[in-house]
Amino acid sequence: MAAPMNLYQLQPGSVMKISLISGGWGARRNLNQIGLHVGDKVSVIHKAPFGGPLVVENRGSRVAMGRRLAEKVEVEALR
């Protein structure tokens, strides 16, 4: 079995499914507000260098998020 990956580890063009959101209530609330939930299919559009934010697309909407929030989103390959 492959090691779990977080959203920030993906490269632009990757398409994965959100399998787990770790972190506390605040992280879950922030992700819910930008429309990311467990089971959603997300694609990485842009990743800024040197630990900068990344832009993901989910259901036709693009959102930017920081590295620390993206690291709390565990993803898995689509089946």
C-alpha positions in Angstrom: 0.0 0.0 0.0 1.3 3.5 -0.9 2.1 5.9 1.8 -0.6 8.6 2.4 0.0 11.8 0.5 -1.2 15.3 1.4 -2.6 17.9 -1.1 0.6 20.0 -0.9 2.8 17.1 -2.1 1.0 16.9 -5.5 2.3 18.5 -8.6 0.3 20.7 -11.0 -1.9 18.6 -13.2 -2.5 15.9 -10.6 -6.1 14.8 -10.0 -6.9 13.0 -6.7 -9.7 12.3 -4.3 -9.8 13.8 -0.8 -9.7 10.8 1.7 -9.2 12.5 5.0 -9.0 16.0 6.6 -6.8 16.0 9.7 -6.4 18.9 12.0 -8.8 20.6 14.3 -12.2 22.2 14.0 -10.7 25.4 12.5 -9.0 23.6 9.6 -12.2 21.6 8.9 -14.3 24.8 9.0 -11.9 26.7 6.6 -11.9 23.8 4.1 -15.7 23.5 4.3 -16.0 27.3 3.6 -13.9 27.0 0.5 -15.9 24.0 -0.7 -13.5 21.1 0.0 -14.9 18.0 1.6 -14.0 14.3 2.0 -14.8 12.4 -1.2 -14.3 15.4 -3.5 -12.2 15.1 -6.6 -9.6 17.9 -6.8 -7.0 18.9 -9.3 -3.9 21.0 -8.7 -3.8 24.0 -11.0 -0.8 25.9 -9.7 1.8 25.5 -7.0 3.9 28.5 -6.0 7.6 27.9 -5.3 9.4 28.0 -1.9 6.4 26.9 0.2 3.9 29.3 -1.3 0.2 28.7 -1.8 -1.3 26.4 -4.3 -4.5 26.7 -6.4 -6.8 23.7 -6.7 -10.0 23.2 -8.7 -13.0 21.4 -7.4 -16.4 21.3 -9.1 -15.5 24.1 -11.5 -14.3 26.5 -8.8 -10.7 27.4 -8.2 -9.4 28.3 -4.7 -6.0 29.1 -3.3 -4.8 27.8 0.0 -1.6 28.0 2.0 0.8 25.2 2.6 -0.1 24.5 6.2 -3.8 24.0 5.4 -3.1 22.0 2.3 -0.9 19.6 4.3 -3.9 18.7 6.4 -5.8 17.3 3.4 -4.9 13.7 2.7 -5.5 12.5 -0.8 -5.7 9.2 -2.6 -5.6 8.1 -6.3 -8.9 8.0 -8.1 -10.4 4.5 -8.8 
